[in-house]
Amino acid sequence: MTMKTVAVIDIGKTNAKIALVELERFEEIAVRKAGNGVKDDGPYPHFDTERLWRFILDSLAALNREHPIDAISVTTHGATAVLLDSSGALALPVLDYEFAGPDALADEYDKVRPRFSETGSARLPMGLNVGAQLFWQQRMFPDHFARVATILTYAQYWSYRLTGIRANELTSLGCHTDLWNPATADFSSMVDQQGWRHLFAPVRRAGDVLGPVLRQVADETGVPPETPVHCGIHDSNASLLPHLITRQAPFSVASTGTWIVMLAVGARPVKLDERRDTLINVNALGDPVPSARFMGGRAFSLLIGGDPPPASPEAEASVLENGHMLLPSLPGGSGPFPTSSPRWTTDEDRLTPAERLAAVSFHLALMTATCLDLIGARGEILVEGPFASNEAYLRMLAAATGRPVLANRLNSTGTSLGAACLVAGAHVRTGAEPVALQMPVAYAGYADLWRRLTAAHVQAGSQ
């Protein structure tokens, strides 16, 4: 059967969407979106999986009426595990990784978690290490945890809801979970020490076809019952995948969304610093990839809001000329400056909305450049996601790194197209366009000053 159209279930931390990707043109041809909220009822803050499931089914039905769906693929954010009982229902709600509950057992967990040298997984706060989530859930809710029959990574939970087949997957297990050893391509020592190995469903490749959709799903959505469902992939690795397929190393990808995640292919050898949110990811081919991350999209929302003003070249030039800067970092607890509090070098209340937009965009570009340097990135930089349309961010990133920056303008989120690559027959292209750098001396001077002020700011904060 020739595959023409794939439906991609794309669950981000802030938003969820279902996108139809036409495989010949490798373009999104239809999209449905919804917010991804967190519920505060129950034992702890958790994702509203049943509302998301209803959104998925309704969207598949609506989109299939527009264009027949030939296959389904899934991509989701990481740092999330799903605990199922023997009936396939949730043994515990799906924990929101921004919940600080696991920090209460941080001292105990630190004694059992594997070393960074084994997993490439940095120690992160809240529930950002899936191992910390499981450790906390087992001790706080022992009766519920005793009923756990299967542990699934998040993308594979939705594949399971579609097919009834339980699986885990490499890119999700290799995403700062503390659960995976990239060097041996097996679970970490902690998984056996804690007696969890038998709970994990079999590990599959992202592109594996788990099976056809369940009859109930076919009946409710109108999707043909023989429609194949692919195992699924972690979202940042979905953004990386089209470039892995089409591009020679070295290069790096900045996948932008709630998190800005950087992955460096063919990086120069560097010693990763787990205290600065650098880590090892595992790509869709099973290979380790040095990575770094910070909550750039969340910072943008906090500083600019959901309705940013129009970009202004005049405002951008004013920020460069007057040296209006935001020093790192916001929010705290992660990224390359996890213990530093943000500070403006100017009276932020006197900035026009357009100047504030430019200054924040510059700040996020310089944070990205810092992360890329920490992981030894070389070659071209590919920007995916919402920030691929932010010209101020792109220009400052090019100036700060001194390397070519290309923006994927095919669509607003590279994750959906990346997940579509898992389907055989996709005519993969990246749509990456080079960024023209204006006033290179002014941008480079701003970047150098930001670095010097940031170093002094971080040093002062540590004293």
Salt bridges, closest charged atoms under 4 A:
GLU24 OE1 - HIS427 NE2 3.11
GLU27 OE1 - ARG25 NE 3.40
GLU27 OE2 - ARG429 NH2 2.79
GLU28 OE2 - LYS17 NZ 2.82
ASP41 OD2 - LYS39 NZ 3.78
ASP41 OD1 - HIS46 NE2 3.53
ASP48 OD2 - ARG51 NE 3.84
GLU50 OE2 - ARG161 NH1 3.12
ASP58 OD1 - ARG54 NH2 3.07
ASP96 OD1 - LYS13 NZ 3.06
GLU98 OE2 - LYS13 NZ 2.91
GLU98 OE1 - ARG298 NH1 2.75
ASP110 OD1 - ARG123 NE 2.57
ASP178 OD1 - ARG113 NH2 2.93
ASP186 OD1 - ARG197 NH1 3.25
ASP192 OD1 - ARG197 NE 2.69
ASP208 OD2 - ARG204 NE 3.21
ASP219 OD1 - ARG215 NH1 3.73
GLU220 OE2 - ARG54 NH2 2.47
ASP235 OD1 - HIS234 NE2 3.31
ASP273 OD1 - ARG275 NE 3.07
ASP277 OD1 - ARG293 NE 3.18
GLU316 OE1 - ARG395 NH2 2.85
GLU348 OE1 - ARG356 NH1 2.66
ASP373 OD1 - ARG268 NH2 3.19
GLU380 OE1 - ARG247 NH1 2.83
GLU384 OE2 - HIS243 NE2 2.48
GLU391 OE1 - ARG395 NH1 3.83
GLU391 OE2 - ARG409 NH2 3.32
GLU433 OE1 - ARG409 NE 2.96
ASP448 OD1 - ARG451 NH1 3.32
